[in-house]
């Protein structure tokens, strides 16, 4: 069968990765291809990729958008990586580079969230829909949409009579992160549903936001208009059908749980865990001295990107010198990821300081590599300034992250919610056990006292207390019971979450 995957990110193409969805779009097509499926993957060009990738022009697509005709270029990449029955496609238009060349997402002001991105992804969806209608793209047996960025395609196919020829193609929608839904007004804004598609008749009851009925919710629309809905772990499939209770530290359906409950009742909702690649090529031979040298180089590179030296980079450079001069015999605790409340809520309001106090009592050190929310970056920088057992590397570099996975003794992932998670899989692959909040994909991959450590709690306060208790337990095992620690670490290293398993479940649960 032939499957078209539509997404905003794709790590099969250099420069197309921001988050974990890019890893999925890179790997699952290859796994499906090994099962003799043919996969087309299409993403926007973002004004840069075509300039540096071997490609072939296929067609110019005329797209009705904002009341006028827009010409969008359709290209396919000619350089083949991996399975031959995976074809990469790009669509090109100036609007896709509205945030700057090569920028996948824009940073819109708080009073107009998603405005730039919602508009460009609405055009992207319209272009893919029209390319299918004009047969410029091969006709698929299934259309697989990923996250809210591609959701307008489902609305257009469902609502526009001119697309009756492709309306019968089954559609699958994957929710990668339900916290980001792309909500925009229906009208009275330059970035609004009726501005993009002024002549489209639609059923507002199934595509509006339940909390803000005057707004279009792309994620809800795709959930209601697709034949199958997929979330990226079995436990997350159970969490998203429950209402969020942020005051208790629980994050579930984020306002669209009723639609997901309906999808579950209809047998349309599936939870399939993402996978991870394994092999000798992922065994990194490194040392702390190698890491210190690489970290210093990255800090200098990050610092050079700004005319004013950021305090985070200065303090990190000084901390590296201090650690090199005073080595520690204690364990190294690590964390890698985007700095958001999803990942770091328990570390706020003194949580990080309490964690460092526990580590200090065991002569342990903590490294956090990441960037994101500027307020969180500032909070971590302030904590680093007064704790000599903490190194905060305010940026991201793939080489550094790989070294951290290999060098660390215990990986910390206290996410408040985690649809699947990839960092815990990567650290386990390297033989580093994880300490995680038992939610979503973390619950499905890390088993307490078997291949790692897990905590839970019925409120934010209880979750933090459980985190600290679990951390202390893990550190005691590390120092006092080395054989038990080695067994947990070895079990983590041998645990497997393969893309082939995921692909088999795609075929039996989604493409049917």
Protein Blocks (a to p, Z undefined) as FASTA:
>chain_A
ZZddddfbdfkbghiafblmlmmmmmmmmmmmmnopacdddddeklmmmmmgccddfbdc
dddeehiacdddddddfbdghjfkbccdddddfklmmnoghiabacddfklghklmmmmm
mmmmmmmmmmmmnomaccdfbdcdedjklmmmmmmmmmmmklmmmmmpccddddfblkbg
opacfbhpfbdfklmmmmbccdfklmccfklmmbccfklmmmmmpmbdcdfbfklmmmmm
pccdfknopacknoplmmmmmmmmnopaccddddddedjklmccddfklmmmmmmmmmmm
mmmmpfbdcfklmmmmmmmmmmmmmccfbdcddddddddfklmmmmgghllmmmmmmmmm
nopacddddddjfklmmmmmmmmmmockbccdedddfklmmmmmmmpmbdcdfbfbdfko
pmlmmmmmnopacddddehjllmmmcghklmccdddfbfklmmmmmmmmmmmmmmmmmmm
mmlmmmmmmmmmmpccdfklmmmmmmmmmmZZ
